[in-house]
Amino acid sequence: MAFAQKFIVADDHPLFRAALTQALRQVAPQAEIVESDTMDATIDVVLRHPDADLILLDLHMPGAHGFSGLIQLRGQSPDIPVAVISGSDEPHVVRRAIDYGSSGFIPKSASLSLIAEAVGEILDGEVWLPPELAETLGDVDEEEARFAEAIAALTPQQFRVLNMLTDGLLNKQIAFELNVSEATIKAHVTAILRKLGVHSRTQAVIAAQKLEVEPPKVEES
């Protein structure tokens, strides 16, 4: 097995980043590990480390809408494998993660040794899935795959604009947040509609909502 020299750990919980780092050290003790805690920070880290061997990505980070972060990373850096790490491990979520280009799906409930095993197999070029789910996922969803391609065609700035549309912001508000002109935002919206094959902002928002993933349920003590 080829040992990775650089990992990117993208998760907004410091304790879980520490746990992932511990698991990664079992696979590659000397590897460089770069951390990020928001989607924007993750995009920046990946741009600064294009030689990374693997990205471990949480689905529920600030700035990401469900699978949007995964698709954005796959479109921006297709040569770097991405493994999803999530507490939302229902079979339909796992299936969609694979359809959207993930090289594996690792539940947050997995032990450190299982995480290390999964990372090792992904570095060997395998697609790793939880053993109990691997046989139950069904075939690739062609519609999901086509939608992922359309989303991946968006530029990083168009992706930010789409996320802000999903959050209900108006063009004027988006222009203020991104420090650009309203005309620039209108041009981005036009390009987004074209790439997604829709005809209105509302349709674009509905399409983007397909990327959402329900956060894992927190058990009450």
N, C-alpha and C positions, 0 to 999 in steps of 0.2 A: 504493500500500500504506500502511495506517495503521501508524505506528511505535509500538511499545509503549513505555510510560513506566515500567513496573515489571515486573521478572521475579523469580521465586523459584527459586533453584537449590538442589535438595535432593539432596545426594550426600555420602557420608561420607569421600570422598577429597579432601583439600585441593588436590592437583595437578590433579585432573580438574575440580573447581569452578573453578579458575583458568583452565583451558582453555575451559570453557563460557562463562565471563565474557568471555574474549577473542573467542569466536565471536559472542556476543550483542552486543558492541560494534560488530561489523561491520554488524549490523542496525539498532541504535538506539544511537548513540554516547553520547547523553545520558541513557539510561534509568537508573533506580534498580535496583540488583541486590541482593536480599536472599538470604543464604545460610543453609542449615540442614544439620546432619549426622546427625540421627536422625529417626525418624518422629514422635516426640512433639514435637520442636523444630519440625518442619515444620508439624504441625497448629497449633502456637502461632503460628508466623509467618503462616500463612494467615489465622488469626483476627484478627491484628493488621494485616493488609494485604488487606482484602477487595476492594480496588480493583486488585489485581494483574492484569496482562494475560495472563500465562502462567506455569505451573509446569512446570519441568523436573525430572522425578522418576526417581531411580535405584530399581530394584526391590529391590536388596539392601542395605538400610540397617538399622542397629540399630533394633529395635522394629517392623519390618515383616515379615510373612510373605508373601513373593512379591507377589501382586497385592492384598493386603489394603490397602496404603497407597494405591494408585490408587483402589480402590473407596471407601475412606473419604473421600478428598478429593473424589471426584465426588459422593458423597452429601452431604457437608458444604458444599461450595462449587460447586454445579453450573454457575454462571455463569463460572467461571474454567477455561479449557481446560488440560488436563494432557497433556504429551508425555512418554512414557516414554523414558528413556535407559538402555540396558543393554548389557552384554556378552553376555547370553543372547539371541541373535538368531535362534534356530531358528524356522522358519515357524510351528509350533504356538504358540510363545510370543508371537510378533507377532500372530497371529490372536486369541488370548485377550485381549491388551492392548486391541485394538480392540473386541472384544465387551464388555469391561468399561468402556468409555467413554473410552479414550485418544484424543486428537486427533492422535496420530502416534507413530511408533516410530523412534527414532534410535539406531543401533548405536554403541557406544562406540568402535568402530574407524573411524567416519566422520571425514573430514578436517574442519578448522575451517570451510572454505568450504562443505562440504556441510551441516554443522550449521546454519550461518547461512542457507543456502538453505531448509532444512527449517523453521526457525523462521519465516522470512518467509512461507512458504506457509501455515503453521498460523495465523499472525496474520491472514492474509487469509481465514480460515475454511475452509481446505482440511484434509483428513486426509492427512498425509504419511507415506509408507512408503518403505523402501529400494527403489529401482527394480528391483533383481534379485528382490525378494520380492513386489512389488505384484500380479503376475499369478498367483501360486501359492497364495494364501491361502484361496480358497474362500468360501463364503457364511457369513453370521452364524450362530452356533450358538445356537438359541433357548433351549436349556436353560442354557447359560452366561449368557445375558442375564437370564433369570429369577433365577438364583442371584445375579448381581450386584445385582439390585434388592433381593433379600432381605438381602444383606449390607449394602447401602447404607442400609437402614432401621434398622440398629443405631445407637444413640447412641454418642458417643465413649467413654463409660465402659463400655458394653456391649462395644464393640469391644476395649477393653483386657482386659476379663474373658475374652472369647473367645480372645484371643491367649495369655493365661495358662493357660487350659484346654488349649490346644494344646501349651503347654510342659510340661503334666503337673502343674500346681499344684493343690492342694486348695483348697476354699472358704476354709478357715482361713488358708492361706498367702496367697491372693489378698486377703483382707480385711486382713491385716497389711501387705501391700505397698501397698495403696491407702488404708490408714488409715481404713477404714470397718468397720461391723459385719458379722459373718458372715451375719446375716439380710438385710442389704442385698445381699450377693453372691448369696445364694440367690434373691432377687427378680430380680436381673439375669440369672441363669442361666435362670430360668423364662421371662423375656421373650425371651432369646436362642433358646431351644428353640422358642417359639411363632413367632417371626419367620422362623426357618429351616425351620419345618415338620418338625421332628424331635422324638423322644420321649425322648432320653437324652443325657447328657453325651458318651457315646462317639460317638453319631451326629453330634452337633454338631462334635466334633473331627474325625471323618472328613470331614464336609462342609467344614470349614475347611481341611483338608489339600489340597483341590482347588485352593486358591489358591497353593500352594507352587510355586516355580520353582527348578530346579537352578541353583546358581551357575555362572558361566562357568568352564570348565576353564582352569587355569593351566599353560601349557606349561613343561616342565622345560628348563632351559638345559644 
